[in-house]
Amino acid sequence: HIEKVDGVLLDLGVSSHQLDTAHRGFSFNQSAPLDMRMDQDLKLSAYDIVNHFTPDELGKIIRLYGEEKMAAQIARAISRKRQSSPIETTAELAGLVASVMPAGMRHQKIHPATRTFQALRIAVNHELDCIVPGIDGAVNALSAGGRIGVISFHSLEDRIVKNTFRDMAATCVCPKDIPYCVCNKKAVLNVMTRKAVVPSPAQQVLRRSPAAGR
């Protein structure tokens, strides 16, 4: 049993094995049932969200978790389609999302349904809810002088990681109108770099991009 470690590297990316397993419904490159559950014991699947959530709920998920500008239009198109028959496969959903996009957005390098698929996957698996507990657990496992690094893949994850580290590094959380510190908070860690470390151009060429709908 290991009580403390000298370093932790958290990789927030999705397992390529799951993305590449067609029947799990993560990818729109092959038609498969809408599922997207990393844990098959989860009750809610992408099918449930797509076919049973209200247009407002759908739009909110796609906008917040996918950062998709066309979220409202996509949600309305989904709502119209499911009135005649349920949307059952990844290919159906991807085609529907693509049909909503302006012509100029349909032929970009990134598939027009990528952000929508990312949003559904995050919602189904509560991905963002796992980040802070994961960082907390990792920091608690560090020995004195230990280091932690976190690999994030989109701005939603990045924002949570930065805010968590900022809070852990803070030495006072008193309201600004209090003239002196009364909280006695101590920093849990020191932030080594204020900006994210990004791959070099050469590394970007070599890496395999973990897009949501690979």
N, C-alpha and C positions, 0 to 999 in steps of 0.2 A: 504494500500500500504506500503510495507516494503522497506525502502530506503537502509539500511545497515544491514549486518548480521555479526555474530561473527565467523562463520565457514562455510566452503563449502567443501563437498566431491564430487568430480567428478568421476563417474564410467564410464570408457570408453568401458565397455563390451557391447556386443550385447544382446538385450532383448531375454531371453529364450523363451518367447511367440512367437516371430517371428521365431526363429530357429525351434521350435517344430510345427509350422504350415506348414504342408507338402506342400501344394499347392503354398507356397511362393518361393519354390525352393532353400532354404538355405542349406538343408541337403541332403546327399546322402544315408541316411538310408532308405528312401522311394523314389520311382520314382515319380518325379513331373516335371512340365515344368520349364525350366531354366529361372528364373526371378531374384531373389535376390534383388529386389527393396524394401527398407524399406518404402519409400514414393512412393506410386503407381502413383503419378503424374510425377515422373521422366520419361524422354523419353527413356533413354538408359537402357537396361536390360542385364543380363548375356548372354542371347541368342544372342543379337546383337553383343556383344564383341566376343563371341566364334565363331560365324558364319560369321562375316563380317570384323573383324580386320585382318590386314596382319600378317603373321607368326612372323615377327620382332616385331610388336606392341604387339602381344600376349605374346611372349617370354619375352619382357621387363616388362609387367604387372606381369606375374607369377614370374619372378625373383625378381623384386623390392618389390612387395607387399606380395609375399608368401615366399620370401627368399628360393626359390626352386632351388636346384642345377641342376635338370633335366629340367629346364624351356624350353630350346631350343628344346630338344627332344619332350617334351609334345606339344609345339606349332606346330612342324612339323607334329606330329601325328594327331592333330586336323585339320590341313590344308588338309592333305591327306584324312581324313575321310569325311570332308564336301564337297569334290569335287564330291562324289557320292550321298550324301544325307545330309541334315542339321542335326546337333546334337541338339536334341530337349528336352531331359530330363536329370535330374540330374544323373539318373542311367547310361545312355549312356556315359556321360562325365566321371563319376567316373570309369566306367569300362575301358574306353579308357586310362585314365591316369594310372590306375593300370597296364595295359598291357605294358606300356612303361618302367615301373620300373624294375630294376634288380630283380631276384628272391628273393634275401635276403631282399629286401625292401618291398615286398608284404605282409609279414606276421608279421609286427611289430605291437606294440600296437596302434599306430596312423595310421589311414587309409592312404594309399599312395596318395589319392586325397585331403587330408586335406589342404595342403598348397595352392594348386591350387584354391580350393573353397574360401579360405580366401582371396587370391589375387583378385579374381573376385568380391567378395562381397565388398572389400575395394574400388576397381575401380568404381563399379556401384554407390556406395553411397557417394563417395568422403569423406570417413571417416577421413582420416588423415588431410584433409583440415579444419576440424571442430575443431581440438584440440586447436590450438593457439587462435582463437577467443573465444572459450569456456573458456580457462584459463584467457584471458584478461578480459572478462566480469565478471568472478567470483572474480578476484582480485579487480576489480573496485567496486564490491559490498561489499567488506570487510570493517568492521569498523576498527579503529585504534587498533592494537594488535590482529586482527583477524587471523585465520589460514585457510589454504587451503591444502587439500590432494587430490591426484589423484591416482586412481586405474587403472593401465594399464595391458594389457594381453599379449603383445608380444613386441619384441625388437624395432619394428618400432614406436609404440606408446611411449615406454619408452624413446627412443632417443629424440623424439620431446619434451616430457615433461621436461626432464633434461636440454635440450638446452634452452627452454623457461624460466625455472626458473633461469638458469645461467645468461641469458641476463637480466632478471628482477633484479637480485641481484647485477649486475655489477655497479660499481661506476664510471667507466671511459671506454669509447669506442674509445678513440683517437688512431690513428696509433702508432705502437711501436716506430717509428723513431722520434716522437715528444717528446722533453725532459720533457715537463710538460703538465698537463691536461688543455685543452681549451674547452672541451665539456660540462663541468659542469653537467654531468649526475649524478643523484641521484638514489640510489637503491630504487626499488619499494617494495621489500620485502627481508627478510632474509631467506636463505635456512636452515632448521632445521636439516636435515640429508643429508649427501653427497651420501649415498648409499640407494638404494630402501629398504623399509621394506618388508620382505617376510614372508609368513605364516610359522608357526612352523610345524614340522612333524605331530603333532596331528591335526592341522587345515587343513593340506593338505589331510589327510585321510577323514575328514568330508566334505570338500568342493565338490561342483559339478563342474567338469571341463567344462569351456565354450569353447570347441573346435569348430572350424569354421563349421565343417560339422556334428554336433551332430545328 
